[in-house]
Amino acid sequence: MTRADRIAQIIEQRQPLARRIGSVISNLESLRTVLHDIESYRQHLLQKVDNAEVTQNLNAIDLVTPHHQLTQELGVLEKLQARFTRDTLNIGVVGRISQGKSTLLQSITGLGNDIIPARGGGEPCTAVKSVVHHRPGQETQAKITFHSVSSLFKEVILPYFEKLSLRPVPRDFENFIRTPFEHPEPNDATKIALLNRLKSDYYDKASYRNLLGIEPIIVSANEIKGYVTHFNESYNSNNFKNLAVKEVEIYCDFANSDVGKIALVDIPGLGDLVLGDKALMLKALGQEVDTVLFIRFPNPIGDALGMEDTNLYDDASVALTDLQERAFMVFNQIKNNQESENICRIFQSQISGLGIRVVESFIVDCSNPDEVNQLVLDKVLNYLSTTITSLDNRLASSYQERLLEIQHNINVEINKARNLLGSRTPNNDLVVFTPLFDELWNDLANGLQLLLKNLREQREDEDIDFKNKVEEVLKNCRSNTGLPTIEEIHELAAVKGGYPNAYFEYLNELRPHLSQHFLCLDDGLQKSLVRVKSQVATVLIEKGKLGVLTDARDFTLLKNIADLIPEKVFAQNNSELKFGFRLLADFELSYRGMIQHRIRQHLDILTPNEPESPLLSNAPSAEQVLLNLKTAYFQAAYNCENVLNDVLREPSQAAFAIVEEFLDRILRVRNIRNEWLVFLYEYRSEIWPSVFKDLADQSRLQREWLDVIEKVNTANQLSLIQFI
């Protein structure tokens, strides 16, 4: 397997992990939301509870810390996901100005000054982040991404005001360019330079502003330089497009054919006199880079490693926590210069003593492509192809461990909070509750029994709602027959090749036309059942006092009450009470289930070649076709009418049956009275507020508190935060 193949395999192996991390990110967002909710409710409770012990316990719960920790970890995971989602292995090139970054990039890519400017004089050549992708066989071109007005203001302009303590701070970009630039000159040379750059570039220059916010563009090789460099040969004010550029992605064919799917990331802003938010610069290291090349040019005239070097390393280590296992140091040597080689070797021996720890350091002439590719790039790529998977796994494992620790800490706090307001077990007020329950139980049972008695007496009666709907349907059958005219029969016979063929086609059309009328019988059946369910709901409200537990005042009360009843009132068995309420709430009467099969058997007369279907004579006419169609249609409708008249009592019978079954479930099965007692005790303060006035607010707060705790507990499951 070639090195390019190994790199491609590594990239492919990253994708499943990236997807799992994405799922965990989504779950952590939900967990962070419920942690915010429980903290808000904790603050609410502190205002409501008048109990010193409870207040002390509330103050002892800390879910703010894990909320902040999750916010930090989400940022880290998003960077990790972005890294593992990429389709390249990326090498970041980092160094202060005039160290040879651009020269090294030229040597690796084979690109020249017209695309990657490299020049001396202390002037930063590349002013924006550039990513150079290896694309074998592709002509060099670049994708230019521009700042929006908002991103330029936040990421570029505002950092100058913060660094230089300039006042007043502009509200937005428009406010910045339209306010006179009147700021006193600092007494610090670096700050003077920064102030001058802010004014001369972003304030005075106007030509770049019309590029802000436009869509990315693709440019050819000879156009790239104008978008990546501060330096301009003519320094003409019309050529400052680079000020609007956020990122440049260059695609070209590297000279080394075995590099595989790699990209080089040139990161400006670290040590340059181009001020930007350091966090934004480091973001590129955190999520876009797999390894780092530090470029340092030891000046043979006189130089020393110092704070600028250690600061640069420390800044990078913030973004890459395992930097010492991903970083390489390149000392840029002047060709055929012994003094340059000597100072490079001195620097090479000193870096570890300064805390700059790297995998390996190299002394090369960055302008020599052979040296750079053979001594630096090949070794770096070989290292990546053999170790990057283990580095990725160790890094991901360290993040996973942090999440597991946060998850454990949340569980500790949740367990402290669970019984903070007391448990839901019965207490001394059961003495008051029991006689009230006995009275309600008797009233409810008697009320439901009376309703069942009335339904029993009516179960052989025709259901009025269903009967009205049947009459409406039969009327529509008679008035809307769908029968053709004589002219239409003539026309269809001509098209179909004779009257028999036209006759058969009309039969097939009339059958679904007639059957469709009966489909709306569902409305009558539902109306009948809704009426009976609402009668049950009325008894539950008036005799069982359950109306206080829901806003529903019709049949929907049944489902709402069912939802309130726990799945298990007693630990060993599922709730019979909940089952009974669900049974009635979910029960439906339908035309398709009760009646359709009876109707369909009387539609055979409208089916061609069936024995019941009227036959045509040997020499049929349009008139005979119409007569036969009418005969068949009205005979079918008549037969269906007889069927419907026979089932007018069935909705009443079904209503009685399901209500009787409901009563058996909620009043008569073993231990059902105890289920009612436990269920109603839970809501005693709502049902009898005048008796349990002192407990009403406490009960409500307790339920809400436990509900929000349960949401946290559900969102904090181990399976939701594991990606390895």
VONUBA-265948 format. One record per residue (C-alpha): residue number from 1; x, y, z. Coordinates in steps of 0.2 Angstrom, whole numbers, plus 2048, in hexadecimal, padded with zeros to 3 digits. Each point is the difference from the previous one (the first is absolute). Layout:
% residues N
 resi  px  py  pz
  NUM   X   Y   Z
...
//
This chain:
% residues 724
 resi  px  py  pz
    1 800 800 800
    2 807 811 7FB
    3 801 80F 80C
    4 7F2 808 7F6
    5 7F5 7F1 802
    6 804 7FF 813
    7 7FB 813 802
    8 7F0 7FD 7F6
    9 7FC 7F1 80B
   10 803 80B 810
   11 7F4 80D 7F9
   12 7F3 7F3 7FD
   13 801 7F8 811
   14 7FD 811 808
   15 7EF 802 7F9
   16 7F6 7F5 80B
   17 808 808 80F
   18 7FB 811 7FA
   19 7EE 7FA 7FE
   20 800 7FA 811
   21 807 810 807
   22 7F3 80A 7F6
   23 7F2 7F5 809
   24 808 803 811
   25 801 813 7FC
   26 7ED 800 7FD
   27 7FD 7F7 810
   28 80B 80B 80A
   29 7F7 80F 7FA
   30 7F0 7F9 806
   31 808 7FC 811
   32 807 812 801
   33 7EE 806 7FD
   34 7F8 7F6 80E
   35 80E 805 80C
   36 7FC 812 7FC
   37 7EE 7FC 803
   38 803 7F8 811
   39 80B 80E 806
   40 7F2 80C 7FB
   41 7F3 7F6 80A
   42 80C 7FF 80F
   43 801 813 800
   44 7ED 800 7FF
   45 7FF 7F4 80F
   46 80B 80A 80A
   47 7F3 80E 7FF
   48 7F1 7F5 804
   49 806 7F4 80D
   50 7FF 806 812
   51 80A 7F3 809
   52 812 803 806
   53 805 7EE 7FE
   54 7F9 7FF 7EE
   55 808 810 7FC
   56 811 7FA 806
   57 7FF 7F0 7F6
   58 7FB 80A 7F0
   59 80F 80B 802
   60 80B 7F1 802
   61 7FB 7FA 7EE
   62 80D 805 7F3
   63 7FB 7FD 7EE
   64 807 810 7FA
   65 812 7F9 800
   66 7FC 7F1 7F5
   67 7F6 80C 7F4
   68 80F 80B 7FE
   69 80B 7F0 7FE
   70 7F4 7F9 7F2
   71 801 811 7F7
   72 813 7FF 800
   73 800 7ED 7FB
   74 7F3 804 7F2
   75 80D 80C 7F8
   76 80D 7F3 801
   77 7F6 7F2 7F9
   78 7FA 80B 7F1
   79 812 803 7FC
   80 804 7ED 801
   81 7F1 7FC 7F5
   82 806 80D 7F3
   83 811 7F8 800
   84 7F9 7EE 7FE
   85 7F4 805 7F3
   86 80D 808 7F4
   87 805 7F6 7F1
   88 813 805 802
   89 80D 7FF 80C
   90 806 811 804
   91 811 807 804
   92 800 811 808
   93 80E 80C 7FD
   94 803 80C 80E
   95 80D 80E 803
   96 803 812 802
   97 803 80B 7F1
   98 810 7FE 7F5
   99 804 7EF 807
  100 7FD 7F7 7EF
  101 7EE 7F9 801
  102 7FC 805 7EF
  103 811 7FA 7F9
  104 7FD 7EF 808
  105 7EE 7FF 7F8
  106 807 804 7EF
  107 80D 7F3 802
  108 7F3 7F3 804
  109 7F3 805 7F4
  110 80A 806 7F1
  111 7F6 810 800
  112 809 811 7FD
  113 800 811 807
  114 7F1 804 7F4
  115 7F5 7F5 80B
  116 809 7FE 811
  117 80A 811 802
  118 810 7FF 809
  119 80B 80F 803
  120 80B 808 80E
  121 7FF 810 808
  122 7F6 7FC 80F
  123 7EF 803 7F7
  124 7F3 7F2 802
  125 7FE 7F8 7EF
  126 7F1 7F5 803
  127 7F2 80A 809
  128 7F2 7F2 800
  129 7FF 7EE 805
  130 805 7F6 7F0
  131 7FD 7ED 7FE
  132 809 7F8 7F2
  133 7F9 7EF 7FA
  134 809 7F3 7F7
  135 7F5 7FC 7F0
  136 80A 7F4 7F4
  137 7FE 805 7EE
  138 7F6 810 804
  139 805 812 7F9
  140 803 80C 80E
  141 7F1 80A 806
  142 7F9 807 810
  143 7F0 802 809
  144 7FE 811 808
  145 7F5 802 80F
  146 7FC 812 805
  147 7FB 807 811
  148 7EF 806 803
  149 7FE 812 806
  150 7FC 7F8 811
  151 80F 7F4 801
  152 80C 80D 7FA
  153 7FA 80C 80E
  154 801 7F3 80E
  155 80F 7F6 7FB
  156 80B 80D 7F9
  157 7FB 812 805
  158 7FA 7FE 812
  159 811 7F7 805
  160 809 810 7FC
  161 7F5 80A 80B
  162 802 7F3 80E
  163 813 7FF 7FE
  164 802 813 7FF
  165 7F2 805 80D
  166 7F9 80B 7F3
  167 7F0 80A 805
  168 7F2 801 7FB
  169 7FE 7EE 7F9
  170 7F6 801 7F0
  171 7EF 7F7 800
  172 803 7F8 7EF
  173 80A 801 7F0
  174 7F5 80E 7F9
  175 803 80A 811
  176 813 7FD 7FE
  177 802 807 7EF
  178 7F4 80E 802
  179 807 807 810
  180 80F 80C 7FF
  181 810 7F6 804
  182 806 80B 80F
  183 80B 7F6 80C
  184 80F 806 809
  185 811 7F8 7FB
  186 806 7F3 80D
  187 811 802 807
  188 804 7EE 7FC
  189 808 7FC 7EF
  190 7F7 7F0 7FE
  191 7EF 808 804
  192 804 80F 7F4
  193 803 7F3 7F2
  194 7F0 7F7 804
  195 7F6 810 800
  196 808 806 7F0
  197 7FC 7EF 7F8
  198 7ED 801 806
  199 7FF 812 7F8
  200 80A 7FE 7F0
  201 7F8 7EF 7FC
  202 7EF 7FD 806
  203 7FB 812 803
  204 808 80A 7F2
  205 7FF 7F3 7F2
  206 7EE 7FE 7F9
  207 803 7F5 7F1
  208 7FF 7F0 80A
  209 7EF 804 807
  210 7F5 7FB 7F1
  211 807 7EE 802
  212 7F9 7FD 811
  213 7F2 7F4 801
  214 801 7F9 7EE
  215 800 7EE 7FC
  216 811 7F6 7FF
  217 808 801 7EF
  218 80C 7F5 7F6
  219 80F 809 7F9
  220 80E 7FA 7F5
  221 813 7FF 805
  222 805 811 7F9
  223 7F2 809 80B
  224 804 7F8 811
  225 80D 80C 806
  226 7F5 80E 800
  227 7F5 7F8 80D
  228 80D 7F9 80C
  229 80D 80D 803
  230 801 811 808
  231 80F 805 7F5
  232 7FC 808 7EF
  233 80C 805 7F3
  234 7F8 810 7FC
  235 7F8 802 812
  236 7F1 807 7F6
  237 7F0 803 80B
  238 7F6 7F7 7F3
  239 808 7EF 803
  240 7FD 7FC 812
  241 7F4 7F1 7FD
  242 809 7F6 80D
  243 7F9 80B 80E
  244 7EF 7F8 7FD
  245 806 7EE 7FF
  246 7FD 7F4 80E
  247 808 7F0 7F9
  248 808 7FA 7F0
  249 800 7EE 7FB
  250 80D 7FC 7F2
  251 7FF 7F0 7F6
  252 810 7FA 7F7
  253 80A 7F1 7FB
  254 80E 7FE 80D
  255 812 7FB 7F9
  256 800 7F1 80B
  257 7F4 7F4 7F9
  258 7FF 7F4 810
  259 7F9 80D 80C
  260 7EF 7FA 7FF
  261 7F1 80A 806
  262 808 80E 809
  263 7FE 812 802
  264 80C 80E 806
  265 7F8 80D 80C
  266 80A 811 800
  267 7FA 808 810
  268 804 813 801
  269 7FD 80B 80F
  270 80B 7F7 80D
  271 80E 80C 803
  272 7FC 80B 7F0
  273 7FB 812 801
  274 7EF 7FB 7F9
  275 7F5 801 80F
  276 7F2 7F4 801
  277 7F7 7F7 80E
  278 80D 7F3 805
  279 7F2 7F4 804
  280 7FB 801 7EE
  281 811 7FC 7FA
  282 802 7F2 80D
  283 7EF 7F9 7FA
  284 809 7FA 7F0
  285 80D 7F7 80A
  286 7F2 7F8 80B
  287 7F5 7F9 7F2
  288 809 801 7EF
  289 812 7FA 805
  290 806 7EE 803
  291 813 805 802
  292 809 810 802
  293 810 806 7F8
  294 808 80E 80A
  295 80C 80A 7F4
  296 80E 80A 808
  297 80E 809 7F7
  298 80F 803 80C
  299 808 810 7FA
  300 813 7FC 7FF
  301 804 813 802
  302 7F9 7FE 812
  303 7F1 7F7 807
  304 7FA 7F7 80F
  305 7F1 7F5 805
  306 7F4 80A 80B
  307 7EF 804 807
  308 7F9 803 7EE
  309 804 7ED 7FC
  310 7FA 7F9 810
  311 7F0 80B 7FF
  312 7FD 7FA 7EF
  313 802 7EE 805
  314 7F4 802 810
  315 7F3 809 7F5
  316 800 7F1 7F4
  317 7FF 7F3 80F
  318 7F0 808 805
  319 7F8 7FB 7F0
  320 809 7EF 7FF
  321 801 7F8 811
  322 80B 7F2 7FA
  323 80B 80C 7F7
  324 811 7F8 805
  325 7FA 7F0 7F6
  326 7FA 80A 7F1
  327 80D 80E 7FE
  328 810 801 7F6
  329 80D 80E 800
  330 808 806 7F0
  331 810 80B 802
  332 802 809 7EF
  333 812 800 7FB
  334 809 80C 7F4
  335 807 7F5 7F2
  336 813 7FD 801
  337 801 80C 80F
  338 80A 7F8 80E
  339 7FB 80D 80D
  340 7EE 7FD 7FC
  341 802 7ED 802
  342 809 803 811
  343 7F3 80B 807
  344 7F2 7F4 7FA
  345 809 7F2 809
  346 801 80A 810
  347 7ED 804 7FF
  348 7FD 7EE 7FD
  349 809 7FB 810
  350 7F7 80E 80A
  351 7EE 7FD 7FC
  352 7FC 7F2 80C
  353 808 80A 80F
  354 7F3 80E 7FC
  355 7F1 7F4 801
  356 7FE 7FF 7ED
  357 7FD 7EE 7FE
  358 7FE 7F9 7EE
  359 801 7EF 7F8
  360 80F 804 7F6
  361 809 810 7FA
  362 809 803 7EF
  363 80D 80B 7F9
  364 7FC 804 7EE
  365 801 80D 7F3
  366 7EE 804 7FE
  367 803 806 7EE
  368 807 7EF 7FB
  369 7F1 7F5 7FA
  370 80A 7F0 801
  371 806 803 812
  372 7EE 806 806
  373 7F8 7F1 7F8
  374 80C 7F2 804
  375 806 806 812
  376 7F0 808 806
  377 7F0 7FB 7F6
  378 804 7EE 7FE
  379 804 7FD 812
  380 7F1 80A 806
  381 7F4 7F6 7F4
  382 808 7F0 805
  383 7FD 804 813
  384 7EE 805 7FC
  385 7FC 7F0 7F7
  386 807 7F5 80E
  387 7FA 80A 80F
  388 7F2 80B 7FD
  389 7F3 7F3 803
  390 807 7FC 812
  391 802 813 803
  392 7ED 803 7FB
  393 7FA 7F2 80B
  394 80A 806 80F
  395 7FA 812 7FD
  396 7EE 7FA 7FE
  397 801 7F5 810
  398 806 80F 80A
  399 7F1 80A 7FB
  400 7F5 7F1 803
  401 807 7FE 812
  402 7FC 812 803
  403 7EE 7FE 7FA
  404 7FE 7F0 80B
  405 806 80A 80F
  406 7F4 80E 7FD
  407 7F2 7F3 7FE
  408 805 7F8 811
  409 800 811 808
  410 7EF 804 7F9
  411 7F9 7F0 807
  412 807 804 811
  413 7F7 811 800
  414 7F0 7F8 7F9
  415 800 7F3 80E
  416 802 80E 80D
  417 7F1 80A 7F8
  418 7F4 7F1 7FE
  419 7F9 800 811
  420 803 812 805
  421 7EE 804 801
  422 7FB 7F0 808
  423 7FA 7EF 7F8
  424 7EF 7FD 7F9
  425 7FB 7F3 80D
  426 7F0 801 80A
  427 802 80A 811
  428 7F5 805 80E
  429 7F3 808 7F6
  430 7FA 7EF 7FA
  431 7F5 801 80F
  432 7F7 80E 7F8
  433 801 7FA 7EF
  434 7F8 7EF 803
  435 7EE 805 803
  436 800 80C 7F2
  437 806 7F3 7F4
  438 7F2 7F4 807
  439 7F3 80D 7FC
  440 807 803 7EF
  441 801 7EE 7FC
  442 7EE 7FD 804
  443 7FA 80F 7F6
  444 80A 7FB 7F1
  445 7FB 7EE 800
  446 7EE 804 802
  447 801 80E 7F2
  448 808 7F4 7F4
  449 7F4 7F2 804
  450 7F1 80B 7FD
  451 808 805 7EF
  452 802 7ED 7FC
  453 7EE 7FD 805
  454 7FA 80D 7F3
  455 80B 7F9 7F2
  456 7FA 7EE 804
  457 7EE 806 7FE
  458 804 809 7F0
  459 80C 7F2 7F8
  460 7F2 7FA 7F5
  461 7FB 811 7FA
  462 805 807 7EF
  463 80F 80C 803
  464 7F9 811 7FB
  465 811 807 7FA
  466 803 7F1 7F5
  467 7EF 800 7F9
  468 800 812 7FB
  469 811 7FD 7F7
  470 7F9 7F0 7F7
  471 7F1 80A 7FA
  472 80B 80E 7FA
  473 80B 7F3 7F7
  474 7F1 7F7 7F8
  475 7F9 811 7FA
  476 811 803 7F7
  477 800 7EF 7F8
  478 7EF 804 7F8
  479 804 812 7FB
  480 812 7FD 7FB
  481 800 7F0 7F5
  482 80E 803 7F4
  483 7F5 7F8 7F2
  484 805 805 7EF
  485 7F5 809 7F3
  486 7FB 7F7 7EF
  487 80C 80B 7F7
  488 80F 7FB 80B
  489 7FB 7EE 7FE
  490 801 802 7ED
  491 811 809 801
  492 807 7F3 80B
  493 7FA 7F1 7F6
  494 808 808 7F0
  495 810 801 809
  496 800 7EF 809
  497 7F9 7F6 7F1
  498 7EE 7FD 804
  499 7F2 802 80D
  500 805 7F0 80A
  501 812 807 803
  502 7F9 811 805
  503 7F3 7F8 80C
  504 80E 7F6 809
  505 80A 810 802
  506 7F1 809 807
  507 7FD 7F2 80C
  508 812 801 807
  509 7FE 813 802
  510 7EF 800 809
  511 806 7F3 80D
  512 80E 80B 808
  513 7F4 80F 7FD
  514 7F3 7F8 80B
  515 80C 7F9 80D
  516 808 810 802
  517 7F0 808 807
  518 800 7F4 80F
  519 812 804 805
  520 7FA 810 809
  521 7F6 7F5 80C
  522 80F 801 80B
  523 7FA 811 805
  524 7F0 7FA 807
  525 808 7F1 809
  526 80D 80C 808
  527 7F3 80D 805
  528 7F6 7F2 808
  529 810 7FA 80A
  530 806 811 804
  531 7EF 804 808
  532 801 7F0 80B
  533 812 804 805
  534 7FC 812 805
  535 7F1 7F9 80B
  536 80D 7F5 809
  537 80C 810 801
  538 7F2 80A 808
  539 7FD 7F3 80D
  540 813 800 804
  541 800 813 802
  542 7F0 801 80A
  543 801 7F1 80B
  544 813 7FC 7FF
  545 806 812 802
  546 80D 7FC 7F2
  547 7FC 810 7F6
  548 80D 809 80B
  549 80E 7F5 7F8
  550 7FE 806 7EE
  551 7F8 80E 7F6
  552 7F6 7F3 7F6
  553 7EE 800 802
  554 7FB 7F3 7F3
  555 806 7EF 7FA
  556 812 805 7FF
  557 800 800 813
  558 801 7ED 800
  559 811 801 7F7
  560 807 80E 80B
  561 7FB 7F6 810
  562 808 7F0 7F9
  563 810 80A 7FD
  564 801 806 812
  565 7FE 7EE 807
  566 811 7F7 802
  567 804 7F1 7F6
  568 802 7F7 811
  569 7F6 806 80F
  570 807 7F1 809
  571 812 7F9 7FC
  572 7FB 7EF 7FB
  573 7F2 802 7F3
  574 7FB 80C 7F3
  575 7F2 80C 804
  576 7EF 7F9 7FD
  577 7F9 812 803
  578 80B 807 7F2
  579 7FB 7F2 7F4
  580 7EE 803 803
  581 801 812 7FC
  582 80B 7FD 7F0
  583 7F3 7F2 7FB
  584 7F2 80C 7FF
  585 80A 80F 7FA
  586 807 7F6 7F1
  587 7F0 7F7 7FC
  588 7FA 804 7EE
  589 7F1 7FC 7F6
  590 803 7FF 7ED
  591 7F7 7FD 7F0
  592 80E 7F5 7FA
  593 7FF 7F5 80F
  594 7EE 7FF 803
  595 7F6 802 7F0
  596 80B 800 7F0
  597 801 7ED 7FE
  598 7ED 800 800
  599 7FE 80D 7F3
  600 80D 7F9 7F4
  601 7F7 7F0 7FE
  602 7F1 809 7F9
  603 80A 809 7F3
  604 803 7F0 7F5
  605 7F1 806 7F6
  606 80C 80E 7FA
  607 80E 7F4 7FB
  608 801 7FA 7EE
  609 7FC 7EE 7FC
  610 7FA 7FD 812
  611 7EF 7F6 800
  612 7F7 80E 809
  613 805 80D 7F3
  614 7F2 803 7F2
  615 804 7F9 7EF
  616 7FF 809 7F0
  617 7F7 7FA 7F1
  618 809 7F9 7F0
  619 7FD 811 7F8
  620 801 80D 80E
  621 7FD 812 7FE
  622 805 80F 80B
  623 7EF 801 807
  624 801 7EE 806
  625 812 803 807
  626 7F9 80F 80A
  627 7F0 7F6 806
  628 80B 7F1 806
  629 80C 80C 809
  630 7F2 809 809
  631 7F8 7EF 805
  632 811 7F9 806
  633 804 811 809
  634 7F0 802 809
  635 7FE 7EE 805
  636 812 801 808
  637 7FB 810 809
  638 7F0 7F8 806
  639 809 7F0 806
  640 80D 80B 809
  641 7F2 80A 808
  642 7F8 7F0 807
  643 812 7FB 807
  644 801 811 809
  645 7EF 7FF 807
  646 805 7F0 808
  647 80F 808 809
  648 7F9 810 807
  649 800 7F8 811
  650 812 7FA 800
  651 808 811 805
  652 7F4 800 810
  653 805 7EE 803
  654 813 803 7FE
  655 7FF 810 80B
  656 7F8 7F6 80E
  657 80C 7F2 7FE
  658 810 80B 801
  659 7F9 80A 80F
  660 7FC 7F0 809
  661 812 7FA 7FC
  662 806 811 806
  663 7F7 7FE 811
  664 806 7EF 802
  665 812 805 7FE
  666 7FF 810 80B
  667 7F4 7FA 80E
  668 7FF 7ED 801
  669 811 7F8 7FD
  670 80A 7FA 810
  671 80A 80E 809
  672 7F8 80E 7F5
  673 7FA 80A 80E
  674 811 801 807
  675 807 806 7F0
  676 7F3 80E 800
  677 805 804 812
  678 813 802 7FB
  679 7FC 809 7F0
  680 7F4 80D 809
  681 80B 802 80F
  682 80E 807 7F4
  683 7F4 80D 7FA
  684 7F7 803 811
  685 805 812 801
  686 7F8 804 7EF
  687 7F0 7F6 803
  688 7FD 806 811
  689 80A 811 801
  690 7F6 807 80E
  691 805 7F1 80B
  692 811 7FE 7FA
  693 804 813 7FE
  694 811 7FF 808
  695 805 7F2 7F5
  696 7FA 806 7EF
  697 80F 80B 7FC
  698 80D 7F4 807
  699 7F8 7F1 7F7
  700 801 80A 7EF
  701 812 806 803
  702 805 7EF 805
  703 7F9 7F8 7F0
  704 808 80E 7F5
  705 810 7FE 809
  706 801 7ED 7FE
  707 7FA 802 7EE
  708 80F 80C 7FC
  709 80C 7F4 809
  710 7F9 7F2 7F6
  711 804 809 7F0
  712 812 803 805
  713 801 7EE 805
  714 7F9 7FA 7EF
  715 80C 80C 7F7
  716 80F 7FA 80A
  717 800 7EE 7FC
  718 811 7F8 7FD
  719 7FB 7FA 7EF
  720 7FC 812 7FA
  721 811 807 803
  722 80C 7F1 7FB
  723 808 801 7EF
  724 80E 7F3 803
//
